[in-house]
Amino acid sequence: MQKKPKKSSPTPLCLPITTIQMLYQGQKKSKAALAHYQEALDYMETSKGEKSLECVPVLRGLAGVEQALKRHDAAISHFLQAHLILLSSEPSEEEAALSAHRVAHAAFASGRPEHQDVAEQYFQESLASLKDAEGTRRAKFLSIQDEYCHFLQVTGEEERATSILRKSLEAKVGVFGDLSPEVADTYRLLSGADLVQGNHSGAHKKLNKCLQIQTLLYGTQDKRTLATQQALDVLSKTPQMAVKLRQAPKARPAFCTGLAQHPTVLGKARPHAAD
C-alpha cells in the first residue's frame, strides 16, 4: 500500500502576521520570529514594492519583535517606516493618529533621552489628528493624552502635564462618566501634583475623591482601593493635614453610602479639578 505524502507545514510567507506572532512571540522565540518577519518583509518589498501598504503590518510586527529584544532604535525605525508608508496612502485621521502614536510609544518606551524628541513630535502629531474627534475616537484622544502627560512628567515637565490633566477632567467625565477608572486616575495624578507643590489640602481632597470612586467601582478590598486608602491615611497623618482635619467641622454622612443609593449623584455636578 502506497503511503500518502506528508503535508508540508506552511512557510512563514504563507502565514498571516498574527499567526507568526502566536507561533514565535508566544513561545518567546523572538530571534526566530525576527528572521521570519524580515523574510516576509523582503518578499513584500520585492513583490509589492517598498511603499506598499501590505508592508505596514509586517513592519509593525518586526518592530514589536525588535522591542522584545530591547533593540529600540530598530523598533522605532520600523514603526516610523510603516507610518510614512501609511501617510502616503491618504489614511483617515484616526488611522494616521494611531500610527503616529505607535512611533511615539516606542520612542517613549525606550527610556532613552535621545529618543525624547521623536516621542514629543509624534505624540503631538497623534493628538493633533484626534483633537476634534468625538465618541470612541474622543476616548482614544484622552487615552493618548494621558500617556503624553506621563511622558512629560518623566521628562521633567510636571507643570505642563498637570495643566493638561486639569483641563482634561471635565472631558473625561463627559466621555467615560464620573464614576470611571479614568476619572479616578486623574484625581490621583492631580493629587500627586498638588503634593509636590506643597498643597496638602488640595492633594488630600483629590485623593479622597479618587478613593470614593474606586470604592464604588471595585469595592473596599480591591488592591487599587486599598493602595489609595493607605496613601490617604499617610497623607492625613502629615503635620500639615493633621491640624486641618482636627479643625474641620463634623463630617457629613460618608460619600460612598449616599452614592451607593443614588449612583447618578456625581453626574449632577461639574468636576473642578482645582477644588
Buried (B, 14 or more C-beta within 10 A) or exposed (E): EEEEEEEEEEEBEEBEBEEBBEBBBEEEBBEBBBEBBBBBBEBBBEEEEEEBBBBBBBBBBBBBBBBBBEBBBBBBBBBBBBBBBBBEEEBEBBBBBBBBBBBBBBBBBBEBEEBBEBBBBBBEBBBEBBEEBEEEBBBBBBBBBBBBBEBBBBBEBBEBBBBBBBEBBBBBBEBBBBBBBBBBBBBBBBBBBBBEEEBBEBBBBBBBBBBBBBBBBBEEEEEBBBEBBEBBEEBBEBEBBEEBEEEEEEEEEEBBEEBEEEEEBBEEEEBEBEE
